[in-house]
Amino acid sequence: MSGAELSAPEGRTSVGARRSEATETAVLEAFAELVAEIGYAAITMEAVAKRARAGKATLYRWWPTKAHLALALISKGKVEIPQPEGKSLREDLIGYMSHVTGLWRGDHGVPVGALVRHCYAESWSNPDLATALRIERSERWILLNQILEAAIARGELAPGTDLARAKDYAMSWPLYLLMIDRIPAPEEVAPMVEDMLGGLTGGSFRRLSPGT
């Protein structure tokens, strides 16, 4: 057996140097368990490797820091957000924001909101992590993009609405509340969206974003 892998317990496929779905599942499950048990700040990469039965070389090859592990866990959560129903901009935004804030709170698993805050904090001194965050954010906002495009098609938003500016505006309030550890409660989402709609539908997002 190579130094890049350790034997796995009976019933679990060994986690080795070649990245696989089993590798990712074992590592992220170990990381999530440790977050729940001891908190993000106390976690070490060695502890994750030991819990996952993975070699440290394997771990560092795919996740250079524990912030990258946190980002991977956050990215995995985005697949849980259902497709918008397309009834109205208001209803679609309420559904989307409810699921996003629910993921942050940990309504159905690991509360990834705290992990998001840690990732953004560490990204200030880690350019690679900052780039990974930008990519993850653009992928995570695809559904929001679809919601806004559907609203334009229905005539709820003005033709020529700059989607980049509209997305930044829509997410600025919930992200601000996340950063100050004040994630909206379920009953606060609809009023937040109601206030948001005035800005989105007011026609102020027809100008192009800087750099577009």
N, C-alpha and C positions, 0 to 999 in steps of 0.2 A: 504493500500500500504506500502511496506517495505521501510526502509531507503535507500536501495540499488537501488531504482528506482524512477523515476519521471514520471509524466504523460506526454505522448507525444501529440503533436498537432493533430488535426483531420486529418486523412489520412495517419498518420505514425504509424506503429506498435510500441508499447512501448518498450523501451530499458531497460532491467532489468538485474538481477544478472547473469542469465544463458546466456553464450555467444552464439550468433547465427549469422547467416549471416546478419540479420537486424542490430544487434548490431555493427558488424564490419563496415558495410556500413555507418551507421549513424556517427560513431565516426571518421572514416577516411575521410568522406566527410567534417565533421566539421573541422578536423585538416587541410585538404587541403585548405578550405576556409580561415581559419585564417592565414595560411602561405602566401596566396596571398594578404590578407588584411593588415597584420601587420608585417609579417616576422617571421622567426623561433625563433629568440632570444626573442621576446616579448611575445611569447605564454606561457600561463600557463595551467596546467592540469585542473584547475578550469574552465577556459574559454572554453576548449574543452568539458568538461562535460556539461556545460550550453548550448553551441551551439548544442550539440548532443542530449540534453534532456536525459542524462544518469546520473546515480548516480556516485559519485566519487569512491565509493567502487567498483563498476563494472569496472570503468576505470582502477584503480590501480591494480585490480586483474589480468587483461589481459595485460596491458601496464604499467609497473612500472614507466617509465619515458617518457618524450616527445620524447626522442631519440628512444625508442622502437616504438612509434607511427610513427616516421619518417621511421624506418626500415620496419614497416608493409606496409607503403605506397610505399616504394621502391620495396619491394617484390611483391606487387600487380602489379607493372609496368612491371615486367619481363614476365608476361603472354602475353604481347602485342608483344613480339618479335617473328616473324614468323619462321617457320621451314626453314632451309637452303635448297636451291634448288639442291645442289649437282652437280653443273656444273663444278666448279674448286675451288681449295683452294683460289685463288685470289678473285673470285666473291663472294664466300661464306663469306670470311672474310670482304669484303667491305660491304656486306649486313648486317652482324652481327654488325660490328662496327658502321655503319650508324644508325642502330636502337638504339644501346646502347647510343651513344652520343646524338641522338635525344631525348631520354628519359631524359638524364641529362640536356639538354638545355631546355626541356619543350616544344618541338615542338607541342605536341598534348595534353598538360595538364600541371600538376604541374611540374616545373623544379626540378627534384629530385636530380640533381647534388649537389646543396647546402646542401640538406639533407644528402647525402652520406658523405660529408665532416664533417658535424656536428656529425654524428654517429661515424666516425672513431676517431674524436677528443675526444669525450666522452668515447669511449671504452678504452682509456688508463687508466682511473680511475674506470672503471666499468667492472669487469671480466665477469659478466653475459651477458652484451651487447656485449663484445668482442666475446664470444662464439656464440651468436646469429648471429653476423656478419659473422663469419666463416661458419656457417651452411648455411646462406642465400647465401653467395658467392659460395659455392660448388653447391647449387641448381641452381643458376643463370648461372653458367658456363657449365651446362649440354649440351646446344646447341653448345657451343664452343668445347666441348669434341667430339660431334658428327661430327662437321666439320673436326677436326683433324683426327679422325678415318677414315672418308670417304677419306681424302687425302692420308692416308697410303694405303688404299685399292686400290686407283687409281694409286699408285706408285709415287705420288707427294712428299710424305715424306718417309723417310727411314723406313724400317721395324724395329721394336724395338724402335721407337721414344718414349721417355719418355713423356707421355701426361701431367703430372703434371708440368714438367719443361717448356714444350712448351706453356701451358696455362699461366703460370706465365710470360713468356717472351712476349707473345702476348698482355697481358693486362697491362704490366708494363708501357708502353709509354702512352696509353690513361689515365690510372689511375694517373700517375704523372701529366699530363696536367690538369686533373680534380682537383687535390689537390692544384695546384697553380692558380686555377680559370682561366684556359686557355683551356676550352673545345674546341676540334677541330670543325671548321666550316664544313658544309657539303662538300664543295669542297676540304677540306684538308684530308678527310678520305682516299681516294684512294691513294694519294702519301704516306700517313703514312703506309698503308698496303703494298705498293710496297717496301718500305724500310724494313718493317718487314719480308717480304718473304725471303730475303737473309739470315737472321739468322735462320729462321725456316727450310729452305730447305738445309742448309749447312751441315747437319749431326751432328751438335754439341749437339743435344738433345737425343743422343742414350745412354748417361750415366744416371743412375738412380738418382732421386732426393734424397737428404739426408733424411734418415729415412724411405725410401721405400724398 
